[in-house]
Amino acid sequence: MNQFLFGIFPYIALTILAVGSIARYERDPFTWKSKSSQLLRRRQLMVGSVLFHVGVLVIFFGHLFGLLVPVEIYEALGVTPQAKALMAGIGGGIAGVIALIGGLLLAHRRLMDPRVRATSSFWDTAILLLLILQLLLGLISVPVSLSNLAEGEVVLFMNWAFGIFTFDPKAASYIEHVNIIFKLHIILGLIIFILFPFTRLVHMLSAPVRYLWRPYQVVRTRRRKA
């Protein structure tokens, strides 16, 4: 089971992510959008969206560089595995809290506002709740990680992630004995990858660089004639 979940399942998830996203863009390009509901309720969306996206972007790039940069590069820079785990725990924890607050604001708005709820699909709500759950698992894993700095667990996750992208058949064995919280965090992350092409998350791929400074859509009320 460990081999399937962490040695085979990642390839299934990444394949569905890539093929599904390409297929959706080719077959249903007009559904490739964030489906903004700013017109229905703006203020809470603004605050929640900024907090959520800033936190998630920091977490995403932290995971990207933290897991896929070879250990040797960190060692050449004089960064020990313990120091890297400490920085990741503190930085990721802060970003996770920010993203979680934003996600909860967005979830409250989507679930409690009748107009927003009426225009939301099942997957609009489901993927947001899954992301919030993923953030909670990540935050729970922070104290677990910080309590095991001396064991260098962070190197195991780096070896696993690097092993997946280099087709290392032993990749799953590197994290076989880590805490169950980390395993749940990884599994849910892979499930989100699978669901990615079928939800509004695809808008992240449209212009990932310009997205950082894209303007909000301008909504003006129509004045009634006297």
FIBA-38048 format. One line per field, with one value per atom (N, C-alpha, C): chain; x, z, y. Coordinates in Angstrom, 1 decimal, always signed. Layout:
REM FIBA-38048
c = c(A / ...)
u = c(X / ...)
w = c(Z / ...)
v = c(Y / ...)
REM end
This chain:
REM FIBA-38048
c = c(A / A / A / A / A / A / A / A / A / A / A / A / A / A / A / A / A / A / A / A / A / A / A / A / A / A / A / A / A / A / A / A / A / A / A / A / A / A / A / A / A / A / A / A / A / A / A / A / A / A / A / A / A / A / A / A / A / A / A / A / A / A / A / A / A / A / A / A / A / A / A / A / A / A / A / A / A / A / A / A / A / A / A / A / A / A / A / A / A / A / A / A / A / A / A / A / A / A / A / A / A / A / A / A / A / A / A / A / A / A / A / A / A / A / A / A / A / A / A / A / A / A / A / A / A / A / A / A / A / A / A / A / A / A / A / A / A / A / A / A / A / A / A / A / A / A / A / A / A / A / A / A / A / A / A / A / A / A / A / A / A / A / A / A / A / A / A / A / A / A / A / A / A / A / A / A / A / A / A / A / A / A / A / A / A / A / A / A / A / A / A / A / A / A / A / A / A / A / A / A / A / A / A / A / A / A / A / A / A / A / A / A / A / A / A / A / A / A / A / A / A / A / A / A / A / A / A / A / A / A / A / A / A / A / A / A / A / A / A / A / A / A / A / A / A / A / A / A / A / A / A / A / A / A / A / A / A / A / A / A / A / A / A / A / A / A / A / A / A / A / A / A / A / A / A / A / A / A / A / A / A / A / A / A / A / A / A / A / A / A / A / A / A / A / A / A / A / A / A / A / A / A / A / A / A / A / A / A / A / A / A / A / A / A / A / A / A / A / A / A / A / A / A / A / A / A / A / A / A / A / A / A / A / A / A / A / A / A / A / A / A / A / A / A / A / A / A / A / A / A / A / A / A / A / A / A / A / A / A / A / A / A / A / A / A / A / A / A / A / A / A / A / A / A / A / A / A / A / A / A / A / A / A / A / A / A / A / A / A / A / A / A / A / A / A / A / A / A / A / A / A / A / A / A / A / A / A / A / A / A / A / A / A / A / A / A / A / A / A / A / A / A / A / A / A / A / A / A / A / A / A / A / A / A / A / A / A / A / A / A / A / A / A / A / A / A / A / A / A / A / A / A / A / A / A / A / A / A / A / A / A / A / A / A / A / A / A / A / A / A / A / A / A / A / A / A / A / A / A / A / A / A / A / A / A / A / A / A / A / A / A / A / A / A / A / A / A / A / A / A / A / A / A / A / A / A / A / A / A / A / A / A / A / A / A / A / A / A / A / A / A / A / A / A / A / A / A / A / A / A / A / A / A / A / A / A / A / A / A / A / A / A / A / A / A / A / A / A / A / A / A / A / A / A / A / A / A / A / A / A / A / A / A / A / A / A / A / A / A / A / A / A / A / A / A / A / A / A / A / A / A / A / A / A / A / A / A / A / A / A / A / A / A / A / A / A / A / A / A / A / A / A / A / A / A / A / A / A / A / A / A / A / A / A / A / A / A / A / A / A / A / A / A / A / A / A / A / A / A / A / A / A / A / A / A / A / A / A / A / A / A / A / A / A / A / A / A / A / A / A / A / A / A / A / A / A / A / A / A / A / A / A / A / A / A / A / A / A / A / A / A / A / A / A / A / A / A / A)
u = c(+0.8 / +0.0 / +0.9 / +2.0 / +2.9 / +3.4 / +3.8 / +4.4 / +3.3 / +2.1 / +1.1 / +0.8 / +0.6 / +0.2 / +1.3 / +2.5 / +3.6 / +4.6 / +4.4 / +5.3 / +4.6 / +3.3 / +2.5 / +1.4 / +0.7 / -0.4 / +0.1 / +1.3 / +1.8 / +1.8 / +2.2 / +2.2 / +0.8 / -0.1 / -1.5 / -2.1 / -1.8 / -2.3 / -1.7 / -0.4 / +0.2 / -0.2 / -0.4 / -0.9 / -2.3 / -3.2 / -4.5 / -4.5 / -3.6 / -3.5 / -3.1 / -2.1 / -1.6 / -2.5 / -2.9 / -3.8 / -5.2 / -5.7 / -7.0 / -7.1 / -6.0 / -6.0 / -5.9 / -5.0 / -4.9 / -6.2 / -6.9 / -8.1 / -9.2 / -9.3 / -10.3 / -10.1 / -8.8 / -8.5 / -8.9 / -8.6 / -8.9 / -10.4 / -11.1 / -12.5 / -13.5 / -13.2 / -14.1 / -13.4 / -12.8 / -12.0 / -12.9 / -14.2 / -15.0 / -15.3 / -15.0 / -15.1 / -13.9 / -12.8 / -11.5 / -11.5 / -12.0 / -12.1 / -12.3 / -12.1 / -12.2 / -13.6 / -14.5 / -15.9 / -16.2 / -15.7 / -15.8 / -17.2 / -17.4 / -18.8 / -18.6 / -17.7 / -17.5 / -18.7 / -19.4 / -20.6 / -21.7 / -21.7 / -22.7 / -22.4 / -21.1 / -20.7 / -19.2 / -18.8 / -17.4 / -16.5 / -16.9 / -15.9 / -15.3 / -16.1 / -15.5 / -14.7 / -15.1 / -14.3 / -12.9 / -12.9 / -11.6 / -10.6 / -11.1 / -10.2 / -9.8 / -10.8 / -10.6 / -9.7 / -9.9 / -9.2 / -7.7 / -7.5 / -6.1 / -5.3 / -5.9 / -5.2 / -5.0 / -6.0 / -6.0 / -4.9 / -4.9 / -4.0 / -2.6 / -2.4 / -1.0 / -0.4 / -1.2 / -0.7 / -0.5 / -1.4 / -1.2 / -0.1 / +0.2 / +1.3 / +2.6 / +2.7 / +3.9 / +4.1 / +3.1 / +3.2 / +3.5 / +2.9 / +3.2 / +4.7 / +5.2 / +6.6 / +7.6 / +7.1 / +7.9 / +8.1 / +7.0 / +7.0 / +7.8 / +7.6 / +8.3 / +9.8 / +10.3 / +11.8 / +12.3 / +11.4 / +11.9 / +12.0 / +11.2 / +11.2 / +12.0 / +12.0 / +12.6 / +14.1 / +14.5 / +16.0 / +16.8 / +17.8 / +18.6 / +19.2 / +19.4 / +20.0 / +21.4 / +22.1 / +23.5 / +23.6 / +22.6 / +22.6 / +22.5 / +21.6 / +21.5 / +22.7 / +23.3 / +24.6 / +25.7 / +25.7 / +26.8 / +26.6 / +25.3 / +25.0 / +25.2 / +25.5 / +25.7 / +24.4 / +23.3 / +22.1 / +21.9 / +21.8 / +21.7 / +20.2 / +20.0 / +18.6 / +17.7 / +18.3 / +17.6 / +17.2 / +18.2 / +17.9 / +16.8 / +16.9 / +15.9 / +14.5 / +14.4 / +13.2 / +12.6 / +13.5 / +13.0 / +12.4 / +13.2 / +12.7 / +11.4 / +11.3 / +10.1 / +8.9 / +9.2 / +8.1 / +7.6 / +8.5 / +8.0 / +7.4 / +8.1 / +7.5 / +6.2 / +6.3 / +5.0 / +3.9 / +4.2 / +3.2 / +2.5 / +3.3 / +2.7 / +1.9 / +2.4 / +1.7 / +0.4 / +0.5 / -0.6 / -1.8 / -1.4 / -2.4 / -3.1 / -2.3 / -2.8 / -3.8 / -3.4 / -4.2 / -5.5 / -5.3 / -6.5 / -7.5 / -7.1 / -8.0 / -8.8 / -8.0 / -8.7 / -9.6 / -9.2 / -10.1 / -11.4 / -11.3 / -12.5 / -13.4 / -12.8 / -13.7 / -14.4 / -13.7 / -14.3 / -15.3 / -15.1 / -16.0 / -17.3 / -17.1 / -18.3 / -19.1 / -18.5 / -19.2 / -19.9 / -19.3 / -19.9 / -21.0 / -20.9 / -21.9 / -23.1 / -22.8 / -23.8 / -24.5 / -23.9 / -24.6 / -25.5 / -26.8 / -27.8 / -27.5 / -27.1 / -26.9 / -25.6 / -24.6 / -23.3 / -23.5 / -24.2 / -24.4 / -25.3 / -26.2 / -27.1 / -26.4 / -25.3 / -24.6 / -23.3 / -23.1 / -21.9 / -22.3 / -21.4 / -21.6 / -21.1 / -21.4 / -20.9 / -19.4 / -18.7 / -17.2 / -16.6 / -17.3 / -16.8 / -16.7 / -17.7 / -17.6 / -16.7 / -16.8 / -16.0 / -14.5 / -14.1 / -12.6 / -12.1 / -12.9 / -12.5 / -12.4 / -13.3 / -13.3 / -12.1 / -11.8 / -10.7 / -9.4 / -9.3 / -8.1 / -7.9 / -9.0 / -9.0 / -8.5 / -9.1 / -8.6 / -7.1 / -6.7 / -5.2 / -4.4 / -4.9 / -4.2 / -4.1 / -5.2 / -5.3 / -4.3 / -4.2 / -3.3 / -1.8 / -1.6 / -0.3 / +0.1 / -0.8 / -0.5 / -0.3 / -1.1 / -0.9 / +0.4 / +0.9 / +2.2 / +3.4 / +3.2 / +4.3 / +4.9 / +4.1 / +4.7 / +5.3 / +4.7 / +5.3 / +6.7 / +6.8 / +8.1 / +9.1 / +8.7 / +9.6 / +10.1 / +9.3 / +9.7 / +10.7 / +10.9 / +11.8 / +12.9 / +13.3 / +14.4 / +15.7 / +16.0 / +17.3 / +17.3 / +16.1 / +16.0 / +16.2 / +16.1 / +16.3 / +15.2 / +14.0 / +12.9 / +12.7 / +13.1 / +12.9 / +13.7 / +14.8 / +15.6 / +14.9 / +14.1 / +13.3 / +12.3 / +11.6 / +10.6 / +11.2 / +12.4 / +13.1 / +13.5 / +14.1 / +14.5 / +13.3 / +12.1 / +10.9 / +10.4 / +10.3 / +9.8 / +10.8 / +12.1 / +13.1 / +13.1 / +12.8 / +12.8 / +11.6 / +10.5 / +9.3 / +9.6 / +10.2 / +10.5 / +11.7 / +12.5 / +13.6 / +13.3 / +12.1 / +11.6 / +12.4 / +12.7 / +13.4 / +12.5 / +12.7 / +11.8 / +11.7 / +12.7 / +12.7 / +12.1 / +11.5 / +11.0 / +10.1 / +9.1 / +8.1 / +8.7 / +9.8 / +10.5 / +11.1 / +11.4 / +12.0 / +11.1 / +9.8 / +8.9 / +7.9 / +8.4 / +7.5 / +7.2 / +8.2 / +8.0 / +7.8 / +7.4 / +7.1 / +5.8 / +5.5 / +4.2 / +3.1 / +2.0 / +0.8 / +0.2 / +0.4 / +0.0 / +0.6 / +1.9 / +2.6 / +2.0 / +1.7 / +1.2 / -0.2 / -1.0 / -2.4 / -2.3 / -1.3 / -1.1 / -0.7 / +0.1 / +0.6 / -0.6 / -1.3 / -2.4 / -3.5 / -3.9 / -4.9 / -4.4 / -3.1 / -2.5 / -2.6 / -2.3 / -2.4 / -3.9 / -4.8 / -6.3 / -6.7 / -6.1 / -6.4 / -5.8 / -4.7 / -4.1 / -5.0 / -5.6 / -6.6 / -7.8 / -8.3 / -9.5 / -9.3 / -8.0 / -7.6 / -8.2 / -8.1 / -8.6 / -10.1 / -10.8 / -12.3 / -12.9 / -12.1 / -12.6 / -12.2 / -12.5 / -12.1 / -10.6 / -9.9 / -8.5 / -7.7 / -8.2 / -7.5 / -7.1 / -7.8 / -7.5 / -6.1 / -5.5 / -4.2 / -3.1 / -3.4 / -2.5 / -2.6 / -3.6 / -3.8 / -2.6 / -2.3 / -1.2 / -0.6 / +0.1 / +0.6 / +1.5 / +2.2 / +3.0 / +2.2 / +1.4 / +0.6 / -0.5 / -0.8 / -1.8 / -1.5 / -0.2 / +0.3 / -0.1 / -0.2 / -0.6 / -1.8 / -2.6 / -3.8 / -4.8 / -5.5 / -6.5 / -7.7 / -8.5 / -9.8 / -10.7 / -11.8 / -12.7 / -13.5 / -13.7 / -14.4 / -15.9 / -16.6 / -18.0 / -18.6 / -19.5 / -20.1 / -21.6 / -22.3 / -23.7 / -24.3 / -25.5 / -26.1 / -27.0 / -26.8 / -27.7 / -29.0 / -30.0 / -31.4 / -31.7 / -32.4 / -32.8 / -34.0 / -33.9 / -35.0 / -36.3)
w = c(+0.0 / +0.0 / +0.0 / +0.8 / +0.8 / -0.6 / -1.3 / -2.6 / -3.6 / -3.5 / -4.4 / -4.1 / -2.8 / -2.5 / -2.8 / -2.5 / -2.6 / -3.7 / -4.4 / -5.5 / -6.9 / -6.9 / -8.1 / -8.2 / -7.1 / -7.1 / -7.6 / -7.2 / -7.7 / -9.2 / -9.9 / -11.3 / -11.9 / -11.3 / -11.7 / -11.6 / -10.4 / -10.2 / -11.1 / -11.3 / -12.2 / -13.7 / -14.1 / -15.4 / -15.7 / -14.7 / -14.8 / -14.8 / -13.9 / -13.9 / -15.2 / -15.9 / -17.1 / -18.3 / -18.5 / -19.6 / -19.4 / -18.2 / -18.0 / -18.2 / -17.8 / -18.0 / -19.5 / -20.3 / -21.7 / -22.4 / -22.0 / -22.7 / -22.4 / -21.2 / -20.9 / -21.6 / -21.7 / -22.5 / -23.9 / -24.5 / -25.9 / -26.2 / -25.3 / -25.5 / -25.0 / -23.8 / -23.2 / -22.8 / -23.7 / -23.4 / -22.6 / -22.9 / -22.3 / -20.8 / -20.3 / -18.9 / -18.1 / -18.8 / -18.2 / -17.6 / -16.4 / -15.8 / -14.3 / -13.6 / -12.1 / -11.7 / -12.6 / -12.3 / -11.1 / -11.2 / -10.1 / -9.7 / -8.4 / -7.9 / -7.2 / -7.6 / -7.0 / -7.1 / -8.2 / -8.4 / -7.2 / -6.7 / -5.7 / -4.3 / -3.9 / -2.6 / -2.6 / -2.6 / -3.0 / -1.8 / -0.7 / +0.4 / +1.0 / +1.4 / +2.0 / +1.0 / -0.3 / -1.3 / -1.4 / -1.4 / -1.5 / -0.4 / +0.8 / +2.0 / +2.0 / +1.8 / +1.9 / +0.7 / -0.5 / -1.7 / -1.6 / -1.1 / -1.0 / +0.0 / +1.2 / +2.2 / +1.7 / +1.1 / +0.7 / -0.4 / -1.4 / -2.5 / -2.2 / -1.3 / -0.9 / -0.1 / +0.8 / +1.6 / +0.8 / -0.1 / -0.9 / -1.9 / -2.4 / -3.3 / -2.6 / -1.4 / -0.6 / -0.3 / +0.1 / +0.4 / -0.9 / -2.0 / -3.2 / -3.6 / -3.7 / -4.1 / -3.0 / -1.7 / -0.6 / -0.8 / -1.2 / -1.4 / -2.7 / -3.7 / -5.0 / -4.8 / -4.2 / -4.1 / -2.9 / -1.9 / -0.7 / -1.0 / -1.9 / -2.1 / -3.4 / -4.4 / -5.6 / -5.8 / -5.0 / -5.0 / -4.3 / -5.0 / -4.4 / -3.1 / -2.2 / -0.9 / -1.0 / -2.0 / -2.2 / -2.4 / -3.0 / -3.2 / -1.9 / -1.0 / +0.3 / +1.1 / +1.0 / +1.7 / +1.2 / -0.1 / -0.6 / -0.2 / +0.1 / +0.6 / +2.1 / +2.8 / +4.2 / +5.0 / +4.4 / +5.0 / +5.4 / +6.7 / +7.2 / +7.1 / +7.1 / +7.0 / +8.2 / +9.4 / +10.5 / +10.3 / +9.8 / +9.6 / +8.5 / +7.5 / +6.4 / +6.9 / +7.8 / +8.3 / +9.2 / +10.0 / +10.9 / +10.1 / +9.0 / +8.2 / +7.5 / +7.0 / +6.3 / +7.3 / +8.5 / +9.5 / +9.9 / +10.2 / +10.6 / +9.4 / +8.3 / +7.1 / +6.6 / +6.5 / +6.1 / +7.0 / +8.3 / +9.4 / +9.3 / +9.1 / +9.0 / +7.7 / +6.6 / +5.3 / +5.4 / +6.1 / +6.3 / +7.1 / +8.1 / +8.9 / +8.1 / +7.3 / +6.5 / +5.5 / +4.8 / +3.8 / +4.4 / +5.6 / +6.3 / +6.6 / +7.2 / +7.5 / +6.2 / +5.1 / +3.9 / +3.4 / +3.5 / +3.0 / +3.8 / +5.1 / +6.0 / +5.6 / +5.3 / +4.9 / +3.6 / +2.7 / +1.4 / +1.6 / +2.4 / +2.6 / +3.3 / +4.3 / +5.0 / +4.0 / +3.1 / +2.1 / +1.2 / +0.7 / -0.3 / +0.3 / +1.6 / +2.2 / +2.8 / +3.3 / +4.1 / +3.3 / +2.2 / +1.4 / +0.4 / +0.5 / -0.4 / -1.9 / -2.3 / -3.7 / -4.2 / -3.4 / -3.8 / -3.8 / -2.8 / -2.7 / -3.9 / -4.3 / -5.4 / -6.7 / -6.9 / -8.2 / -8.1 / -7.0 / -6.8 / -7.2 / -7.9 / -8.2 / -7.0 / -7.1 / -6.0 / -5.9 / -7.0 / -7.0 / -6.6 / -6.8 / -6.3 / -4.8 / -4.1 / -2.7 / -2.2 / -2.9 / -2.4 / -2.5 / -3.6 / -3.8 / -2.8 / -2.4 / -1.4 / +0.0 / +0.3 / +1.6 / +1.6 / +0.5 / +0.5 / +0.7 / +0.1 / +0.2 / +1.7 / +2.3 / +3.8 / +4.6 / +4.3 / +5.0 / +4.8 / +3.6 / +3.3 / +4.1 / +4.2 / +5.0 / +6.5 / +7.0 / +8.4 / +8.6 / +7.7 / +7.8 / +7.8 / +6.9 / +6.8 / +8.1 / +8.7 / +10.0 / +11.1 / +11.1 / +12.2 / +12.1 / +10.8 / +10.6 / +11.1 / +11.2 / +11.5 / +12.9 / +14.0 / +15.3 / +15.3 / +14.5 / +14.4 / +13.8 / +12.7 / +12.0 / +12.9 / +13.6 / +14.4 / +15.6 / +16.1 / +17.2 / +16.8 / +15.5 / +15.0 / +14.2 / +14.5 / +13.7 / +13.7 / +14.8 / +14.9 / +14.0 / +13.7 / +12.9 / +11.4 / +11.0 / +9.6 / +8.6 / +9.1 / +8.3 / +7.0 / +7.0 / +5.8 / +4.6 / +4.9 / +3.8 / +3.2 / +4.0 / +3.5 / +2.5 / +2.8 / +1.9 / +0.6 / +0.7 / -0.5 / -1.3 / -0.7 / -1.5 / -2.2 / -1.5 / -2.1 / -3.3 / -3.1 / -4.2 / -5.4 / -5.1 / -6.2 / -6.8 / -6.0 / -6.6 / -7.5 / -7.2 / -8.1 / -9.4 / -9.5 / -10.7 / -11.5 / -10.8 / -11.5 / -11.7 / -11.4 / -11.6 / -10.8 / -9.5 / -8.6 / -8.1 / -8.4 / -7.9 / -6.4 / -5.7 / -4.2 / -3.6 / -4.3 / -3.8 / -2.6 / -2.8 / -1.7 / -0.4 / -0.5 / +0.7 / +1.6 / +1.0 / +1.8 / +2.9 / +2.6 / +3.6 / +4.2 / +4.2 / +4.7 / +6.2 / +6.9 / +8.4 / +9.0 / +8.1 / +8.7 / +9.3 / +10.1 / +10.8 / +9.8 / +10.3 / +9.4 / +9.0 / +9.7 / +9.3 / +8.0 / +7.9 / +6.6 / +5.5 / +5.7 / +4.6 / +4.2 / +5.2 / +4.8 / +4.0 / +4.4 / +3.7 / +2.3 / +2.0 / +0.7 / -0.1 / +0.5 / -0.2 / -0.7 / +0.3 / -0.1 / -1.1 / -1.1 / -2.1 / -3.5 / -3.6 / -4.8 / -5.3 / -4.4 / -4.7 / -5.3 / -4.8 / -5.3 / -6.7 / -6.9 / -8.3 / -9.3 / -8.8 / -9.7 / -10.0 / -9.0 / -9.2 / -9.9 / -9.9 / -10.5 / -11.9 / -12.9 / -14.2 / -14.3 / -13.3 / -13.4 / -12.5 / -12.0 / -11.1 / -11.6 / -10.9 / -11.3 / -11.0 / -10.4 / -10.1 / -11.4 / -12.5 / -13.8 / -14.2 / -13.6 / -14.0 / -13.5 / -12.6 / -12.1 / -13.2 / -14.2 / -15.3 / -16.4 / -16.4 / -17.6 / -17.7 / -16.6 / -16.6 / -15.2 / -14.8 / -13.5 / -13.0 / -14.0 / -13.6 / -13.5 / -14.6 / -14.6 / -13.4 / -13.0 / -12.0 / -10.7 / -10.4 / -9.2 / -9.1 / -10.3 / -10.2 / -11.1 / -11.4 / -12.2 / -11.5 / -12.1 / -11.5 / -11.1 / -10.1 / -9.8 / -10.9 / -11.2 / -12.2 / -11.6 / -12.4 / -11.9 / -12.1 / -11.0 / -11.0 / -10.5 / -11.3 / -11.0 / -11.0 / -10.0 / -10.0 / -11.0 / -11.5 / -12.6 / -11.9 / -12.2 / -11.7 / -12.3 / -11.5 / -12.0 / -12.4 / -13.5 / -13.9 / -13.1 / -12.7 / -11.9 / -12.7)
v = c(-1.2 / +0.0 / +1.3 / +1.2 / +2.4 / +2.6 / +1.5 / +1.7 / +2.2 / +1.8 / +2.3 / +3.8 / +4.2 / +5.5 / +6.5 / +6.2 / +7.1 / +6.8 / +5.7 / +5.3 / +5.3 / +5.0 / +4.9 / +5.9 / +6.2 / +7.2 / +8.6 / +9.0 / +10.3 / +10.5 / +9.4 / +9.4 / +9.4 / +8.7 / +8.8 / +10.2 / +10.8 / +12.2 / +13.2 / +13.1 / +14.1 / +13.9 / +12.7 / +12.4 / +13.0 / +12.7 / +13.3 / +14.8 / +15.4 / +16.8 / +17.4 / +16.8 / +17.3 / +17.0 / +15.8 / +15.4 / +16.1 / +16.0 / +16.6 / +18.1 / +18.8 / +20.3 / +20.6 / +19.9 / +20.1 / +19.8 / +18.7 / +18.3 / +19.3 / +19.8 / +20.8 / +22.1 / +22.5 / +23.7 / +23.6 / +22.4 / +22.2 / +22.0 / +21.3 / +21.0 / +22.0 / +22.6 / +23.5 / +24.8 / +25.6 / +26.8 / +27.8 / +27.9 / +28.9 / +28.6 / +27.4 / +27.1 / +27.3 / +27.8 / +28.0 / +29.4 / +29.5 / +30.8 / +30.7 / +31.8 / +31.7 / +31.8 / +32.2 / +32.3 / +33.2 / +34.5 / +35.4 / +35.7 / +35.8 / +36.2 / +37.6 / +38.4 / +39.7 / +40.6 / +40.4 / +41.3 / +41.1 / +39.9 / +39.5 / +40.0 / +40.0 / +40.4 / +40.7 / +41.9 / +42.3 / +42.4 / +43.0 / +43.3 / +42.1 / +41.1 / +39.9 / +39.1 / +39.1 / +38.5 / +39.1 / +40.4 / +41.1 / +40.7 / +40.8 / +40.5 / +39.0 / +38.1 / +36.7 / +36.2 / +36.8 / +36.4 / +36.8 / +38.0 / +38.5 / +37.6 / +37.4 / +36.6 / +35.1 / +34.6 / +33.2 / +33.0 / +33.9 / +33.7 / +34.0 / +35.0 / +35.3 / +34.2 / +33.6 / +32.5 / +31.3 / +31.0 / +29.8 / +29.9 / +31.1 / +31.3 / +31.1 / +31.6 / +31.4 / +29.9 / +29.3 / +27.8 / +27.0 / +27.4 / +26.6 / +26.7 / +28.0 / +28.1 / +27.6 / +27.6 / +27.1 / +25.6 / +24.9 / +23.5 / +23.2 / +24.0 / +23.7 / +23.7 / +24.8 / +24.9 / +24.1 / +23.9 / +23.2 / +21.7 / +21.2 / +19.7 / +19.3 / +20.2 / +19.8 / +20.2 / +21.1 / +21.5 / +20.5 / +19.9 / +18.8 / +19.3 / +18.3 / +18.5 / +19.1 / +18.7 / +19.1 / +20.6 / +21.2 / +22.7 / +23.4 / +22.9 / +23.5 / +23.4 / +22.2 / +22.0 / +22.9 / +23.1 / +24.0 / +25.4 / +25.8 / +27.1 / +27.2 / +26.1 / +26.1 / +26.0 / +25.6 / +25.4 / +24.0 / +23.7 / +22.3 / +21.9 / +20.6 / +20.1 / +20.6 / +20.7 / +21.2 / +22.7 / +23.5 / +24.9 / +25.1 / +24.2 / +24.3 / +23.9 / +22.9 / +22.5 / +23.5 / +24.2 / +25.3 / +26.5 / +26.9 / +28.0 / +27.6 / +26.3 / +25.9 / +25.8 / +25.4 / +25.3 / +26.7 / +27.6 / +28.9 / +29.7 / +29.7 / +30.4 / +29.8 / +28.5 / +27.8 / +27.9 / +27.9 / +28.1 / +29.4 / +30.5 / +31.8 / +32.0 / +31.5 / +31.5 / +30.7 / +29.5 / +28.7 / +29.3 / +30.0 / +30.7 / +31.8 / +32.6 / +33.6 / +33.0 / +32.0 / +31.3 / +30.7 / +30.2 / +29.5 / +30.6 / +31.7 / +32.8 / +33.3 / +33.4 / +33.8 / +32.8 / +31.5 / +30.4 / +30.3 / +30.5 / +30.5 / +31.6 / +32.8 / +33.9 / +33.6 / +33.0 / +32.7 / +31.6 / +30.6 / +29.5 / +30.1 / +30.9 / +31.5 / +32.3 / +33.1 / +33.8 / +32.9 / +31.9 / +31.0 / +30.1 / +29.8 / +28.9 / +29.7 / +30.9 / +31.7 / +32.7 / +33.2 / +34.2 / +33.5 / +33.7 / +32.9 / +33.1 / +34.3 / +34.6 / +33.9 / +34.0 / +33.3 / +31.8 / +31.3 / +29.9 / +29.4 / +30.2 / +29.7 / +29.7 / +30.5 / +30.5 / +29.6 / +28.9 / +28.0 / +26.6 / +26.0 / +24.5 / +23.7 / +22.4 / +21.5 / +21.6 / +21.6 / +21.5 / +22.9 / +24.0 / +25.3 / +25.2 / +24.7 / +24.6 / +23.5 / +22.3 / +21.2 / +21.4 / +22.0 / +22.2 / +23.2 / +24.2 / +25.2 / +24.5 / +23.7 / +23.0 / +22.0 / +21.3 / +20.4 / +21.2 / +22.4 / +23.2 / +23.7 / +24.0 / +24.4 / +23.2 / +22.0 / +20.8 / +20.5 / +20.8 / +20.6 / +21.6 / +22.8 / +23.8 / +23.4 / +22.9 / +22.4 / +21.3 / +20.3 / +19.2 / +19.8 / +20.7 / +21.3 / +22.0 / +22.7 / +23.4 / +22.5 / +21.4 / +20.3 / +19.7 / +19.6 / +18.9 / +19.8 / +21.1 / +22.0 / +21.7 / +21.6 / +21.3 / +19.9 / +18.9 / +17.6 / +17.7 / +18.5 / +18.6 / +19.3 / +20.4 / +21.1 / +20.3 / +19.3 / +18.5 / +17.4 / +17.2 / +16.2 / +16.7 / +17.9 / +18.6 / +17.8 / +17.2 / +16.4 / +15.2 / +14.7 / +13.4 / +13.7 / +15.0 / +15.3 / +14.8 / +14.8 / +14.2 / +15.0 / +16.2 / +17.0 / +16.5 / +15.8 / +15.2 / +14.0 / +13.3 / +12.2 / +12.7 / +13.8 / +14.3 / +14.8 / +15.4 / +15.9 / +14.8 / +13.7 / +12.5 / +11.9 / +11.9 / +11.3 / +12.1 / +13.4 / +14.3 / +14.2 / +14.3 / +14.3 / +12.9 / +11.9 / +10.5 / +10.3 / +10.9 / +10.8 / +11.4 / +12.6 / +13.2 / +12.6 / +11.8 / +11.1 / +9.6 / +9.3 / +7.9 / +6.9 / +7.3 / +6.4 / +5.3 / +4.0 / +3.0 / +2.9 / +3.4 / +3.3 / +4.6 / +5.5 / +6.8 / +6.6 / +5.7 / +5.5 / +5.0 / +4.3 / +3.8 / +4.8 / +6.0 / +7.1 / +7.6 / +7.6 / +8.2 / +7.1 / +5.9 / +4.8 / +4.9 / +5.4 / +5.4 / +6.9 / +7.8 / +9.2 / +9.2 / +10.3 / +10.4 / +10.4 / +9.8 / +9.7 / +11.0 / +12.1 / +13.4 / +13.8 / +13.6 / +13.9 / +13.1 / +11.8 / +11.0 / +11.4 / +11.8 / +12.3 / +13.6 / +14.4 / +15.7 / +15.5 / +14.5 / +14.2 / +13.6 / +12.6 / +12.0 / +13.0 / +13.9 / +14.8 / +15.8 / +16.1 / +17.0 / +16.3 / +15.0 / +14.3 / +14.2 / +14.1 / +14.1 / +15.4 / +16.5 / +17.8 / +18.0 / +17.4 / +17.4 / +16.7 / +15.6 / +14.9 / +15.7 / +16.4 / +17.2 / +18.5 / +19.0 / +20.3 / +20.5 / +19.6 / +20.0 / +20.1 / +19.6 / +19.6 / +20.7 / +21.6 / +22.7 / +24.0 / +25.1 / +26.4 / +26.7 / +25.7 / +25.9 / +26.0 / +25.6 / +25.7 / +27.1 / +28.1 / +29.5 / +29.9 / +29.1 / +29.3 / +29.2 / +28.3 / +28.0 / +29.0 / +29.9 / +30.8 / +31.8 / +32.5 / +33.5 / +33.6 / +32.6 / +32.5 / +33.7 / +34.3 / +35.4 / +36.7 / +37.0 / +38.2 / +38.1 / +36.9 / +36.8 / +37.5 / +37.7 / +38.3 / +39.8 / +40.4 / +41.8 / +42.1 / +41.1 / +41.4 / +42.3 / +43.1 / +44.0 / +43.2 / +43.7 / +43.1 / +43.6 / +42.8 / +43.3 / +44.5 / +45.5 / +46.7 / +46.6 / +46.7 / +46.6 / +47.9 / +48.5 / +49.8 / +49.6 / +50.2 / +50.2 / +51.1 / +50.7 / +51.5 / +52.5 / +53.8 / +54.8 / +54.8 / +54.9 / +55.0 / +56.5 / +56.6 / +58.0 / +58.5 / +59.7 / +60.3 / +60.4)
REM end
